[in-house]
Amino acid sequence: MSTSKNEYFPQSVSHPGQTLAEKLQQIGLGNKEFAKRVNEPEKTIAAVSRGNSSITPEMAVKFEDVLDIPASFWLSRQRRYDGYLAKARNTSL
């Protein structure tokens, strides 16, 4: 008996920083002010917003405090993005 694996692998998954950048724009908050509110370096927030740096669990909690978006949302988005990248490195899209 042969078994087949039915997996969903999306064409792309955006970095959670894209969601952060969109949310900050929506509420009219720049990276500099957001960085102050979450007590992170502006350079770190800019790197996350550009998709060049990951959202850590500690950052996710701080984001929740300021944006009222659950830390679990940010961590889930980061995990899905990381998983997508790992899968993409091992398969041809």
C-alpha positions in Angstrom: 0.0 0.0 0.0 1.4 3.4 -0.9 0.8 6.5 1.0 0.8 10.0 -0.3 1.6 13.1 1.7 -0.8 15.9 1.2 0.9 19.1 2.2 0.1 22.7 1.6 3.1 24.8 0.8 2.2 28.4 -0.1 4.1 30.2 -2.9 5.3 32.8 -0.4 4.9 33.7 3.2 5.7 37.3 4.2 8.0 38.2 7.1 6.0 39.4 10.2 7.9 42.7 9.9 5.8 43.5 6.9 2.7 43.2 9.1 4.4 45.3 11.7 5.3 48.0 9.2 1.7 48.0 7.9 0.2 48.3 11.4 2.6 51.1 12.3 1.7 53.0 9.2 -2.0 52.4 9.8 -1.8 54.0 13.3 0.6 56.7 12.2 3.5 55.6 14.3 7.0 55.7 13.0 9.8 53.2 13.8 11.5 55.8 16.1 8.5 56.4 18.3 7.5 52.7 18.3 11.1 51.8 19.3 10.9 54.1 22.3 7.5 52.7 23.4 8.8 49.1 23.2 12.2 50.0 24.6 14.2 48.5 21.7 16.8 50.2 19.5 15.3 52.0 16.5 17.8 50.0 14.4 16.3 46.8 15.6 12.7 47.9 14.8 13.8 49.1 11.4 15.5 45.7 10.7 12.4 43.8 11.8 10.1 46.1 9.6 12.3 45.5 6.6 12.3 41.7 7.2 16.0 41.6 8.0 15.6 40.5 11.6 13.3 38.1 13.5 10.8 38.9 16.2 11.9 37.3 19.4 9.6 36.2 22.2 10.6 39.2 24.3 9.9 41.6 21.5 6.5 39.9 20.8 5.5 40.6 24.4 6.5 44.2 24.1 4.7 44.5 20.7 1.5 43.2 22.4 1.8 45.8 25.2 1.9 48.6 22.7 -0.1 47.4 19.8 -2.7 45.3 21.6 -1.9 42.4 19.2 -1.2 39.2 21.0 2.4 38.0 21.3 1.2 34.6 20.1 0.2 36.3 16.8 3.8 37.7 16.2 5.4 34.5 17.3 3.1 32.4 15.0 3.9 34.6 12.1 7.6 34.4 12.7 7.5 30.6 13.1 5.5 30.2 9.8 8.0 32.5 8.0 11.0 30.6 9.4 9.4 27.3 8.5 8.7 28.5 5.0 12.3 29.6 4.6 13.6 26.3 5.9 11.3 24.3 3.5 12.3 26.6 0.6 16.0 25.9 1.1 15.3 22.2 0.9 13.0 22.2 -2.1 12.7 24.1 -5.3 9.8 26.4 -5.4 
